[in-house]
């Protein structure tokens, strides 16, 4: 486990980063034969990407909340994300095709994704007394001081808040 960084940190990066959320939602809990194959298809894809950083993944994390399994992924570029999604030699395309053929006929399981292009200087993230996490773990963790001290400054604004937050 990563060591706790005993200060406020934020992420620093010079090129756009793609934040990709992909997940599975179990709609009918007892229909295991419909949702389990979809659920089980995701970990091998994550292992494949971890073993091949040249494919573009900067980092990822799995979350489980109730009926939802969610991967938050950080990619170097949208082109690399799309290439992985559509490459017949990677694990994703056959799983996607199988879902479209079989699992989508049942309402037992749903899948979703959201893709965000994050430009440098147009993002706010801060972590306090934590290991490098999220975007800071995927890019570069730096102290949240000076121009990185407040949310407004991190997101590209210059004006100061009326009341100091940290003293």
Protein Blocks (a to p, Z undefined) as FASTA:
>chain_A
ZZddfbddddddfbdcdddddddddfblmlmmlmmmmmmmmmmmmmmmmmmmmnopabdc
dddehjaccdddddfbfklmmmmmmmmkbmklmmmmmmmmmmmmpckbccddddddddeh
iaccddehiacehjllmmcccddehjlmpmklmnopabdcfbdfbZZ
